[in-house]
Amino acid sequence: MNIRPARFSSDLDAIVGLNREYLTWATGRLLEEFQQVMPVPDDAEAAGQLGKFNGPDAALLVIEHEDELIGMGGLRTLTPGVVEVKRMYVRPEYQGQRVGSALFDALLGTAVDDLGATTLRLDSCRFMAAAQRLYERRGFVERNPYEGTEIPGDLQKYWRFYERAAAGR
């Protein structure tokens, strides 16, 4: 398995597919757990949304296995020095094999080394317990919702928000 920066010119269809898988799963669980509906964007809208991870203040890493993308994770700068982890997803058949841990560690390194992060933030829906254990093992602590989060105010009660200083990764 290889973790590398996404190549938007050649990876876009696969990235949009991973995003669709992730959002379909997450919105299904949100409905099941909390009876809350969030629409899944169509592929054209998703491609536009993923574009925010393609620029000097952002990054999108992918996991490649046997010429197939099996996971992704994004970074976006909220304010200078404050970088948010978003869209972290590994296909279910690869979960439980430390693939997500490797991706998360690569994202943290990229946030510091390439984006100049001094503070790292992320959000996680309350049903994502395995992901939250990973974040907490990496030193993230729960905090109140932060400025710039994509989570609508009426849904924030179903999310957990995390932060960590970038030093000591």
Secondary structure by P-SEA (a helix, b strand, c coil): ccccccccccaaaaaaaaaaaaaaaaaaaaaaaccbbbbbbcaaaaaaaaccccccccbbbbbbcccccccbbbbbbccccbbbbccccccccccccaaaaaaaaaaaaaacccccccbbbbcccccaaaaaaaaaaaccccccccccccccccccccccccccccccc
